[in-house]
Amino acid sequence: MIAARRLDKISRLMGSRATPSAFLKAFNKESLLWTESLNPKVRLLGNDDGDAVRFSTYHYSSNCNHSPTNKVLRNLPAHVKIVEVGPRDGLQNEKEIVPTSTKVQLIKMLVSSGLTVVEATSFVSPKWVPQLADAKDVMDAIQNIQGARFPVLTPNLKGFEAAVSAGAKEVAIFASASESFSKSNINCSIEDSLARFRDVVSAAREISLPVRGYVSCVVGCPVEGIVPPSKVAYVAKQLFDMGCSEISLGDTIGVGTPGTVIPMLENVMNFVPIDNLAVHFHDTYGQALSNILTSLQMGISNVDSSVSGLGGCPYAKGGSGNVATEDVVYMLNGLGIETNVDLEKLLLAGDFICKHLRRPPSSKTAVALSSKKANSKL
Amino acid sequence: MSSLEEPLGFDKLPSMSTIDRIQRFSAGACRPTVDDMGMGNCWIEGRGCSTSNSSDEDYEEYKGEAFPWRRHVRDASDGEAFNRRAKSLSKNRMKFGHVCKSRNLPDQHYSSKCTERGTRSITNKFLNGIPKFVKIVEVGPRDGLQNEKNIVPTSVKVELIRRLVSSGLPVVEATSFVSPKWVPQLADAKDVMKAVCDIEDARLPVLTPNVKGFEAAVAAGAKEVAIFASASESFSKSNINCSIEESLARYRAVCLAAKEHSVPVRGYVSCVVGCPVEGTIPPSKVAYVAKELYDMGCFEISLGDTIGVGTPGTVIPMLEAVMAVVPAEKLAVHFHDTYGQSLPNILISLQMGISTVDSSVAGLGGCPYAKGASGNVATEDVVYMLNGLGVKTNVDLAKLMLAGEFISNHLGRQSGSKTAVALCRVTADASKI
């Protein structure tokens, strides 16, 4: 049948001369200024049939600026910082507890892919998050890694102190835009949580430690439903005013779409400078990438994601959670946005942790590319 | 309509008194104490919607709305659980159709009460150009099922088509009159057409590779056909065994015959961004083929990212080139989700003024070029996004999900739609209690 013949032919043609990464580069490094006038460098591949097949790899000069010709992509940032949350947000939602050595290896591989911020662990009581009970050991093991920052979650002053003594150089705190969620998730009202966090930020400031503030339920809450953008803006402003250097806005249950994300961002941007904002979308309804795109169009330049989409959604069992870093990088590459991330190395990191967890990646890009690699071996 | 009304499974969450039982089903659940907080996005334990500390009046107004995710006491008996949920999804959909009308979001059904004071004009240039209505062309029964390993019985196909039509989809690609030698999965094309000939609420186009296939289609009762050209020479040769020009010549004959029968013809262009053989495809090539199909009489041209490699960075130049020679309202986009990029690609296509989107229920139809990888974008995910954008589709998501569930059950696997999985799982958990 056609499909089988196609696959055979493609496998033969791909061979070892057109690796998945070369293939990928041909598609990913598209410039928005790409026109017919660019002369493609054409590489001819021989194949078993003896026919030369054109495999065009379009090379773009480094002078190729990304000024988009189209209004739709005009204001995209030239560079996006990806905050990798896999080792923390991802692994804390895994049923299985991952050994310290595996976590550390994962972190190392993520750093070597070029990610500059990797959330390493969390100093929450092991009673509640046993998956990250080895926080201190993880921090010990990554002390000497250069080239990346390793923020850790700290729920309160006690957690903060434990984090600092374990060597943390950056921490993160977690408030909610939904009163009900705040009460059910951290057992106190939003205001009480903010009071706690002021203590953390105060202490952090004394030793010049940066603090990242998360706001959860920025679009919807499993209890309350729609969360008003003004509420999100309020909490974001509080966190920013108390001294957080960056506010990450989290669509905790993944229900957002551009129609709800835009009003939320607009409200928050009234109170927090856009450069200090990050977006943290969950892909539970498959909406994360389009929400990220929308956020980029609004000028956001910090995106949270999780390698291989680690971390399911606790609210819809079996549902996906974090957006996969590989898919985000694929899109950003295609948009001509710099991320500093080497997708090939990132794929290796994802492959590593997925092998350990004995399941396929929750990243479509990773699945597609590893399938290509497998096919090319034929 | 806010997409927030979609996860209406939450309205079936058990009452507060049974919330502890939900805990046991939820991964990562944990119970904090006052001194030592649990962290992360764990759903800890259910508490009632306590009085907010906020004095924000708008917030109070929000609380006064009947939000779909608020828990209330659930009826007993789970015999018809899913159907009830589905009904409540559609019911609530109407109920919440007028919940919120933001003055700043065109065509969004948000009540003005929900509008935040001090919100800047959100008509936001990025949403301004988005069409008010998007026609979804459902390709599951054809493009989806033709890529399935196992052959689906005619009766199941027909039932799927019926369910899809009843969900409000205006166009459902029913089958293909390609030789069964090449596509045995759709060898029952004639029988399928016979069984659906009474359906009036939707158009049911069929694929026809040549005049012979066209004649068979018309004899079987088809009232609309589709033809398939490629923007890549190599793909054209390997896929349909002839050059692009030769295929266009064939299709001119089909269009001629179709004109005589007053049968509309839809033209597909494949490999509009990349080709598994050639790599990058020049936008000009795509525009050329699209124009040829349009000039020969196709009423609509569907641009297919066959291997799903496109991103907004490559889709936009392609669309711009095509829109220079074919009017935007005659164009459709057909993205594959192989790299997870289809929804952002659809979003920017909408921003560029495209108003017809192809998709496949439950994401039926894997990618033949990357084994195990996904193919068609899932209709449920598309509808979820369009609902959230306030774009009308005429599609009832609950009914659509039932159609998706039906075919997924038959195929014995989970839906390829994240929206469907999320909504089913949440409600499944709730119904176990």
HADDOCK unambig.tbl for C-alpha pairs under 7 A between the chains (distance, minus, plus):
assign (segid A and resid 1 and name CA) (segid B and resid 181 and name CA) 6.92 0.50 0.50
assign (segid A and resid 1 and name CA) (segid B and resid 182 and name CA) 4.78 0.50 0.50
assign (segid A and resid 1 and name CA) (segid B and resid 183 and name CA) 6.77 0.50 0.50
assign (segid A and resid 2 and name CA) (segid B and resid 182 and name CA) 5.76 0.50 0.50
assign (segid A and resid 2 and name CA) (segid B and resid 239 and name CA) 6.67 0.50 0.50
assign (segid A and resid 3 and name CA) (segid B and resid 368 and name CA) 6.09 0.50 0.50
assign (segid A and resid 6 and name CA) (segid B and resid 238 and name CA) 6.63 0.50 0.50
assign (segid A and resid 7 and name CA) (segid B and resid 369 and name CA) 6.15 0.50 0.50
assign (segid A and resid 10 and name CA) (segid B and resid 276 and name CA) 6.91 0.50 0.50
assign (segid A and resid 10 and name CA) (segid B and resid 277 and name CA) 6.55 0.50 0.50
assign (segid A and resid 23 and name CA) (segid B and resid 279 and name CA) 6.92 0.50 0.50
assign (segid A and resid 26 and name CA) (segid B and resid 279 and name CA) 6.43 0.50 0.50
assign (segid A and resid 26 and name CA) (segid B and resid 280 and name CA) 6.26 0.50 0.50
assign (segid A and resid 27 and name CA) (segid B and resid 280 and name CA) 6.14 0.50 0.50
assign (segid A and resid 27 and name CA) (segid B and resid 309 and name CA) 6.61 0.50 0.50
assign (segid A and resid 30 and name CA) (segid B and resid 313 and name CA) 6.50 0.50 0.50
assign (segid A and resid 30 and name CA) (segid B and resid 314 and name CA) 6.14 0.50 0.50
assign (segid A and resid 31 and name CA) (segid B and resid 313 and name CA) 6.84 0.50 0.50
assign (segid A and resid 32 and name CA) (segid B and resid 313 and name CA) 5.82 0.50 0.50
assign (segid A and resid 32 and name CA) (segid B and resid 317 and name CA) 6.97 0.50 0.50
assign (segid A and resid 36 and name CA) (segid B and resid 282 and name CA) 6.86 0.50 0.50
assign (segid A and resid 54 and name CA) (segid B and resid 278 and name CA) 5.73 0.50 0.50
assign (segid A and resid 55 and name CA) (segid B and resid 277 and name CA) 6.91 0.50 0.50
assign (segid A and resid 55 and name CA) (segid B and resid 278 and name CA) 4.78 0.50 0.50
assign (segid A and resid 55 and name CA) (segid B and resid 279 and name CA) 5.75 0.50 0.50
assign (segid A and resid 56 and name CA) (segid B and resid 278 and name CA) 6.26 0.50 0.50
assign (segid A and resid 56 and name CA) (segid B and resid 279 and name CA) 5.75 0.50 0.50
assign (segid A and resid 56 and name CA) (segid B and resid 280 and name CA) 6.48 0.50 0.50
assign (segid A and resid 72 and name CA) (segid B and resid 126 and name CA) 6.73 0.50 0.50
assign (segid A and resid 72 and name CA) (segid B and resid 351 and name CA) 6.95 0.50 0.50
assign (segid A and resid 93 and name CA) (segid B and resid 27 and name CA) 6.90 0.50 0.50
assign (segid A and resid 93 and name CA) (segid B and resid 28 and name CA) 5.42 0.50 0.50
assign (segid A and resid 95 and name CA) (segid B and resid 27 and name CA) 6.84 0.50 0.50
assign (segid A and resid 124 and name CA) (segid B and resid 37 and name CA) 6.93 0.50 0.50
assign (segid A and resid 124 and name CA) (segid B and resid 38 and name CA) 6.31 0.50 0.50
assign (segid A and resid 124 and name CA) (segid B and resid 39 and name CA) 6.24 0.50 0.50
assign (segid A and resid 125 and name CA) (segid B and resid 36 and name CA) 6.46 0.50 0.50
assign (segid A and resid 125 and name CA) (segid B and resid 38 and name CA) 6.86 0.50 0.50
assign (segid A and resid 128 and name CA) (segid B and resid 30 and name CA) 5.23 0.50 0.50
assign (segid A and resid 128 and name CA) (segid B and resid 31 and name CA) 6.45 0.50 0.50
assign (segid A and resid 128 and name CA) (segid B and resid 32 and name CA) 6.55 0.50 0.50
assign (segid A and resid 128 and name CA) (segid B and resid 38 and name CA) 5.19 0.50 0.50
assign (segid A and resid 155 and name CA) (segid B and resid 37 and name CA) 6.33 0.50 0.50
assign (segid A and resid 155 and name CA) (segid B and resid 39 and name CA) 6.65 0.50 0.50
assign (segid A and resid 179 and name CA) (segid B and resid 52 and name CA) 6.00 0.50 0.50
assign (segid A and resid 180 and name CA) (segid B and resid 49 and name CA) 5.45 0.50 0.50
assign (segid A and resid 180 and name CA) (segid B and resid 50 and name CA) 6.33 0.50 0.50
assign (segid A and resid 184 and name CA) (segid B and resid 44 and name CA) 5.66 0.50 0.50
assign (segid A and resid 184 and name CA) (segid B and resid 45 and name CA) 5.59 0.50 0.50
assign (segid A and resid 184 and name CA) (segid B and resid 46 and name CA) 5.95 0.50 0.50
assign (segid A and resid 184 and name CA) (segid B and resid 47 and name CA) 5.84 0.50 0.50
assign (segid A and resid 185 and name CA) (segid B and resid 38 and name CA) 6.95 0.50 0.50
assign (segid A and resid 185 and name CA) (segid B and resid 42 and name CA) 6.40 0.50 0.50
assign (segid A and resid 185 and name CA) (segid B and resid 43 and name CA) 5.91 0.50 0.50
assign (segid A and resid 185 and name CA) (segid B and resid 44 and name CA) 5.04 0.50 0.50
assign (segid A and resid 186 and name CA) (segid B and resid 32 and name CA) 6.47 0.50 0.50
assign (segid A and resid 186 and name CA) (segid B and resid 37 and name CA) 5.37 0.50 0.50
assign (segid A and resid 186 and name CA) (segid B and resid 38 and name CA) 5.81 0.50 0.50
assign (segid A and resid 186 and name CA) (segid B and resid 39 and name CA) 6.63 0.50 0.50
assign (segid A and resid 187 and name CA) (segid B and resid 32 and name CA) 6.66 0.50 0.50
assign (segid A and resid 187 and name CA) (segid B and resid 33 and name CA) 6.98 0.50 0.50
assign (segid A and resid 187 and name CA) (segid B and resid 34 and name CA) 6.31 0.50 0.50
assign (segid A and resid 222 and name CA) (segid B and resid 10 and name CA) 6.90 0.50 0.50
assign (segid A and resid 222 and name CA) (segid B and resid 69 and name CA) 5.90 0.50 0.50
assign (segid A and resid 223 and name CA) (segid B and resid 69 and name CA) 5.76 0.50 0.50
assign (segid A and resid 223 and name CA) (segid B and resid 70 and name CA) 5.35 0.50 0.50
assign (segid A and resid 223 and name CA) (segid B and resid 71 and name CA) 6.76 0.50 0.50
assign (segid A and resid 224 and name CA) (segid B and resid 49 and name CA) 6.98 0.50 0.50
assign (segid A and resid 224 and name CA) (segid B and resid 69 and name CA) 6.05 0.50 0.50
assign (segid A and resid 224 and name CA) (segid B and resid 70 and name CA) 5.45 0.50 0.50
assign (segid A and resid 225 and name CA) (segid B and resid 67 and name CA) 5.43 0.50 0.50
assign (segid A and resid 225 and name CA) (segid B and resid 68 and name CA) 6.34 0.50 0.50
assign (segid A and resid 225 and name CA) (segid B and resid 69 and name CA) 4.71 0.50 0.50
assign (segid A and resid 225 and name CA) (segid B and resid 70 and name CA) 6.28 0.50 0.50
assign (segid A and resid 226 and name CA) (segid B and resid 4 and name CA) 6.69 0.50 0.50
assign (segid A and resid 228 and name CA) (segid B and resid 59 and name CA) 6.46 0.50 0.50
assign (segid A and resid 230 and name CA) (segid B and resid 116 and name CA) 6.47 0.50 0.50
assign (segid A and resid 252 and name CA) (segid B and resid 41 and name CA) 6.89 0.50 0.50
assign (segid A and resid 255 and name CA) (segid B and resid 4 and name CA) 6.42 0.50 0.50
assign (segid A and resid 257 and name CA) (segid B and resid 385 and name CA) 5.79 0.50 0.50
assign (segid A and resid 257 and name CA) (segid B and resid 388 and name CA) 5.46 0.50 0.50
assign (segid A and resid 257 and name CA) (segid B and resid 389 and name CA) 6.94 0.50 0.50
assign (segid A and resid 258 and name CA) (segid B and resid 388 and name CA) 7.00 0.50 0.50
assign (segid A and resid 258 and name CA) (segid B and resid 389 and name CA) 6.37 0.50 0.50
assign (segid A and resid 259 and name CA) (segid B and resid 388 and name CA) 5.21 0.50 0.50
assign (segid A and resid 259 and name CA) (segid B and resid 389 and name CA) 4.40 0.50 0.50
assign (segid A and resid 260 and name CA) (segid B and resid 388 and name CA) 6.85 0.50 0.50
assign (segid A and resid 263 and name CA) (segid B and resid 122 and name CA) 6.42 0.50 0.50
assign (segid A and resid 267 and name CA) (segid B and resid 119 and name CA) 6.16 0.50 0.50
assign (segid A and resid 284 and name CA) (segid B and resid 418 and name CA) 6.13 0.50 0.50
assign (segid A and resid 284 and name CA) (segid B and resid 419 and name CA) 6.88 0.50 0.50
assign (segid A and resid 284 and name CA) (segid B and resid 422 and name CA) 6.16 0.50 0.50
assign (segid A and resid 285 and name CA) (segid B and resid 381 and name CA) 6.65 0.50 0.50
assign (segid A and resid 285 and name CA) (segid B and resid 418 and name CA) 4.89 0.50 0.50
assign (segid A and resid 285 and name CA) (segid B and resid 419 and name CA) 4.17 0.50 0.50
assign (segid A and resid 285 and name CA) (segid B and resid 422 and name CA) 6.37 0.50 0.50
assign (segid A and resid 286 and name CA) (segid B and resid 381 and name CA) 6.27 0.50 0.50
assign (segid A and resid 286 and name CA) (segid B and resid 418 and name CA) 5.32 0.50 0.50
assign (segid A and resid 286 and name CA) (segid B and resid 419 and name CA) 6.43 0.50 0.50
assign (segid A and resid 287 and name CA) (segid B and resid 385 and name CA) 6.96 0.50 0.50
assign (segid A and resid 289 and name CA) (segid B and resid 344 and name CA) 6.02 0.50 0.50
assign (segid A and resid 290 and name CA) (segid B and resid 343 and name CA) 5.80 0.50 0.50
assign (segid A and resid 290 and name CA) (segid B and resid 344 and name CA) 4.24 0.50 0.50
assign (segid A and resid 290 and name CA) (segid B and resid 347 and name CA) 6.74 0.50 0.50
assign (segid A and resid 293 and name CA) (segid B and resid 344 and name CA) 6.54 0.50 0.50
assign (segid A and resid 314 and name CA) (segid B and resid 26 and name CA) 5.41 0.50 0.50
assign (segid A and resid 314 and name CA) (segid B and resid 27 and name CA) 5.09 0.50 0.50
assign (segid A and resid 314 and name CA) (segid B and resid 28 and name CA) 6.18 0.50 0.50
assign (segid A and resid 314 and name CA) (segid B and resid 42 and name CA) 6.50 0.50 0.50
assign (segid A and resid 314 and name CA) (segid B and resid 43 and name CA) 6.65 0.50 0.50
assign (segid A and resid 315 and name CA) (segid B and resid 26 and name CA) 6.53 0.50 0.50
assign (segid A and resid 315 and name CA) (segid B and resid 426 and name CA) 6.59 0.50 0.50
assign (segid A and resid 316 and name CA) (segid B and resid 422 and name CA) 5.35 0.50 0.50
assign (segid A and resid 316 and name CA) (segid B and resid 425 and name CA) 5.19 0.50 0.50
assign (segid A and resid 316 and name CA) (segid B and resid 426 and name CA) 4.46 0.50 0.50
assign (segid A and resid 317 and name CA) (segid B and resid 26 and name CA) 6.25 0.50 0.50
assign (segid A and resid 317 and name CA) (segid B and resid 425 and name CA) 5.51 0.50 0.50
assign (segid A and resid 317 and name CA) (segid B and resid 426 and name CA) 6.52 0.50 0.50
assign (segid A and resid 318 and name CA) (segid B and resid 425 and name CA) 6.63 0.50 0.50
assign (segid A and resid 319 and name CA) (segid B and resid 418 and name CA) 6.99 0.50 0.50
assign (segid A and resid 319 and name CA) (segid B and resid 421 and name CA) 5.98 0.50 0.50
assign (segid A and resid 319 and name CA) (segid B and resid 422 and name CA) 4.96 0.50 0.50
assign (segid A and resid 319 and name CA) (segid B and resid 425 and name CA) 6.97 0.50 0.50
assign (segid A and resid 327 and name CA) (segid B and resid 339 and name CA) 6.65 0.50 0.50
assign (segid A and resid 327 and name CA) (segid B and resid 340 and name CA) 6.32 0.50 0.50
assign (segid A and resid 331 and name CA) (segid B and resid 311 and name CA) 5.77 0.50 0.50
assign (segid A and resid 331 and name CA) (segid B and resid 341 and name CA) 6.94 0.50 0.50
assign (segid A and resid 334 and name CA) (segid B and resid 311 and name CA) 5.43 0.50 0.50
assign (segid A and resid 334 and name CA) (segid B and resid 312 and name CA) 6.98 0.50 0.50
assign (segid A and resid 334 and name CA) (segid B and resid 313 and name CA) 5.22 0.50 0.50
assign (segid A and resid 334 and name CA) (segid B and resid 314 and name CA) 6.84 0.50 0.50
assign (segid A and resid 335 and name CA) (segid B and resid 311 and name CA) 6.92 0.50 0.50
assign (segid A and resid 335 and name CA) (segid B and resid 312 and name CA) 6.34 0.50 0.50
assign (segid A and resid 335 and name CA) (segid B and resid 313 and name CA) 4.38 0.50 0.50
assign (segid A and resid 364 and name CA) (segid B and resid 338 and name CA) 6.06 0.50 0.50
assign (segid A and resid 364 and name CA) (segid B and resid 339 and name CA) 4.84 0.50 0.50
assign (segid A and resid 364 and name CA) (segid B and resid 340 and name CA) 5.31 0.50 0.50
assign (segid A and resid 364 and name CA) (segid B and resid 373 and name CA) 6.97 0.50 0.50
assign (segid A and resid 365 and name CA) (segid B and resid 338 and name CA) 6.92 0.50 0.50
assign (segid A and resid 365 and name CA) (segid B and resid 339 and name CA) 4.22 0.50 0.50
assign (segid A and resid 365 and name CA) (segid B and resid 340 and name CA) 6.51 0.50 0.50
assign (segid A and resid 367 and name CA) (segid B and resid 373 and name CA) 5.90 0.50 0.50
assign (segid A and resid 368 and name CA) (segid B and resid 338 and name CA) 6.25 0.50 0.50
assign (segid A and resid 368 and name CA) (segid B and resid 339 and name CA) 6.42 0.50 0.50
assign (segid A and resid 368 and name CA) (segid B and resid 370 and name CA) 5.53 0.50 0.50
assign (segid A and resid 368 and name CA) (segid B and resid 373 and name CA) 5.24 0.50 0.50
assign (segid A and resid 371 and name CA) (segid B and resid 370 and name CA) 5.23 0.50 0.50
assign (segid A and resid 371 and name CA) (segid B and resid 371 and name CA) 5.72 0.50 0.50
assign (segid A and resid 372 and name CA) (segid B and resid 370 and name CA) 5.72 0.50 0.50
